[in-house]
């Protein structure tokens, strides 16, 4: 079996209630992510937390704010692998690929936020780099979008992006992943 790592992208305070970019149902995605953390901890497999940090001039994830911090319900320890990024793609100008090579990771299990930006970008990059990504649909979250004066509800954004990611990754829910891994 291929060695897997859990990649938890941008599960940060600004995406939750009272944050600067609140998503739809981030708590449900976090609860599923916690189940996956337990599985990876029990199996002594790497968990990599991606933390998006923006300059103070940005609208959210501003450096040195509570909003930029990883969510406190994540199981981060002083031994956790944390990668800071400044772009949607978790691999762009980061040490993520070097970390994966160091830990001999062959496959990425991807969770996090926002489905339509950083999950999409990171999953496509992971595929291009040969990591055979698995996206855990119910451990991701997004928000309503607007295009040409029309609101696209978060559930529709989620469905559209997860269905498109099916061309680049295996897309499944937490229960199925835990049953078969």
C-alpha positions as CSV (number, residue, x, y, z in Angstrom):
1,X,0.0,0.0,0.0
2,X,1.2,3.5,-0.8
3,X,2.3,5.6,2.1
4,X,-0.2,8.4,2.7
5,X,-0.1,11.7,4.4
6,X,-3.1,13.8,5.5
7,X,-3.0,17.4,4.1
8,X,-5.1,19.8,6.1
9,X,-5.4,23.0,4.1
10,X,-6.2,26.4,5.7
11,X,-8.4,25.3,8.6
12,X,-8.0,28.6,10.2
13,X,-10.0,30.8,12.5
14,X,-11.1,33.4,9.9
15,X,-13.2,30.7,8.1
16,X,-15.3,30.1,11.3
17,X,-18.1,32.0,13.1
18,X,-17.1,35.6,13.7
19,X,-14.1,35.2,11.3
20,X,-13.3,37.6,8.5
21,X,-14.3,35.1,5.8
22,X,-16.9,32.8,7.4
23,X,-17.7,29.7,5.3
24,X,-20.9,27.6,5.2
25,X,-20.7,24.7,7.6
26,X,-17.0,24.9,8.5
27,X,-17.6,23.1,11.8
28,X,-18.9,20.0,9.9
29,X,-15.8,19.9,7.8
30,X,-13.7,20.3,10.9
31,X,-15.4,17.4,12.7
32,X,-14.7,15.1,9.7
33,X,-11.1,16.4,9.6
34,X,-10.7,15.5,13.3
35,X,-11.8,11.9,12.5
36,X,-9.2,11.7,9.8
37,X,-6.5,13.1,12.2
38,X,-7.3,10.3,14.6
39,X,-6.9,7.7,11.9
40,X,-3.5,9.1,10.7
41,X,-2.3,9.5,14.3
42,X,-3.3,5.9,15.2
43,X,-1.5,4.6,12.0
44,X,1.6,6.8,12.7
45,X,1.3,8.5,9.3
46,X,2.2,12.2,8.7
47,X,-0.3,15.0,9.1
48,X,0.7,18.2,7.4
49,X,-1.1,21.5,8.3
50,X,-1.1,24.2,5.7
51,X,-1.4,27.7,7.0
52,X,-2.2,30.5,4.6
53,X,-0.6,33.8,5.8
54,X,-1.5,37.1,4.1
55,X,0.1,40.5,4.6
56,X,-1.7,42.9,7.0
57,X,-3.2,44.7,4.0
58,X,-5.3,41.6,3.0
59,X,-9.0,41.2,3.9
60,X,-8.4,38.0,5.9
61,X,-5.7,35.6,7.2
62,X,-3.7,38.7,8.1
63,X,-0.3,38.0,9.6
64,X,-0.2,38.3,13.5
65,X,-3.9,38.0,14.0
66,X,-6.1,35.4,15.7
67,X,-7.9,34.9,12.4
68,X,-4.7,33.5,10.7
69,X,-4.1,30.9,13.5
70,X,-4.9,27.2,12.9
71,X,-8.3,26.3,14.4
72,X,-7.8,25.3,18.1
73,X,-9.8,22.0,17.6
74,X,-7.2,20.7,15.3
75,X,-4.9,18.1,16.9
76,X,-1.7,20.2,16.4
77,X,1.2,19.3,18.6
78,X,4.7,20.7,19.0
79,X,5.8,17.8,16.7
80,X,3.2,18.7,13.9
81,X,4.4,19.5,10.4
82,X,3.2,23.0,9.5
83,X,3.8,24.6,6.2
84,X,3.2,28.3,5.7
85,X,2.0,29.4,2.3
86,X,1.1,32.7,0.6
87,X,-0.7,31.4,-2.5
88,X,-3.7,29.1,-3.1
89,X,-1.5,26.3,-4.3
90,X,0.1,24.7,-1.2
91,X,3.2,23.7,-3.2
92,X,4.0,27.1,-4.7
93,X,7.0,28.6,-3.0
94,X,6.7,26.3,0.0
95,X,8.7,23.3,1.4
96,X,5.7,21.0,1.0
97,X,7.2,18.8,-1.7
98,X,10.5,18.5,0.2
99,X,8.6,17.5,3.3
100,X,6.6,14.8,1.4
101,X,9.8,13.4,-0.1
102,X,11.5,13.5,3.3
103,X,8.6,11.4,4.8
104,X,8.5,9.2,1.7
105,X,4.8,10.1,1.0
106,X,3.3,8.6,-2.1
107,X,-0.3,9.7,-1.8
108,X,-2.0,12.7,-0.3
109,X,-5.4,12.7,1.4
110,X,-6.7,16.3,1.2
111,X,-9.0,18.1,3.4
112,X,-9.6,21.8,4.2
113,X,-10.9,25.1,3.0
114,X,-12.0,26.7,0.6
115,X,-13.0,24.0,-1.8
116,X,-13.2,26.3,-4.8
117,X,-9.8,27.9,-4.3
118,X,-7.1,26.3,-2.2
119,X,-8.5,22.7,-2.3
120,X,-8.9,22.9,-6.0
121,X,-5.5,24.5,-6.6
122,X,-3.6,22.1,-4.2
123,X,-5.3,19.0,-5.5
124,X,-4.5,19.8,-9.1
125,X,-0.9,20.5,-8.2
126,X,-0.7,17.2,-6.2
127,X,-2.0,15.3,-9.2
128,X,0.6,16.9,-11.5
129,X,3.3,16.0,-9.0
130,X,2.3,12.4,-8.9
131,X,0.7,12.2,-5.4
132,X,-2.6,10.4,-6.6
133,X,-4.7,12.7,-4.4
134,X,-7.8,11.6,-2.5
135,X,-10.1,14.6,-1.7
136,X,-12.4,14.0,1.3
137,X,-15.5,15.8,0.2
138,X,-17.2,16.1,3.6
139,X,-14.0,17.4,5.2
140,X,-14.0,20.5,2.9
141,X,-16.0,23.7,3.0
142,X,-16.7,26.7,0.9
143,X,-19.0,29.7,0.7
144,X,-21.6,31.4,-1.5
145,X,-20.1,33.0,-4.6
146,X,-21.4,35.7,-6.9
147,X,-21.1,35.9,-10.7
148,X,-22.7,38.4,-12.9
149,X,-25.1,39.5,-10.2
150,X,-26.2,35.9,-9.5
151,X,-25.5,34.1,-6.2
152,X,-24.2,30.6,-6.4
153,X,-25.0,28.8,-3.2
154,X,-22.2,27.1,-1.3
155,X,-23.8,23.7,-1.8
156,X,-23.7,24.3,-5.6
157,X,-20.1,25.6,-5.5
158,X,-19.1,22.5,-3.5
159,X,-20.9,20.1,-5.9
160,X,-19.4,21.8,-9.0
161,X,-15.8,21.8,-7.7
162,X,-15.9,18.3,-6.2
163,X,-17.3,16.9,-9.4
164,X,-14.6,18.7,-11.4
165,X,-11.9,17.4,-9.0
166,X,-13.0,13.9,-9.8
167,X,-11.0,14.3,-13.0
168,X,-7.8,14.8,-10.9
169,X,-8.4,12.9,-7.7
170,X,-10.5,10.2,-6.0
171,X,-13.3,12.1,-4.3
172,X,-14.9,10.3,-1.3
173,X,-16.4,11.0,2.1
174,X,-14.8,10.4,5.4
175,X,-16.7,7.2,6.3
176,X,-15.8,5.5,3.0
177,X,-12.1,6.5,3.4
178,X,-11.9,5.2,6.9
179,X,-13.7,1.9,5.9
180,X,-11.3,1.1,3.1
181,X,-8.0,2.5,4.5
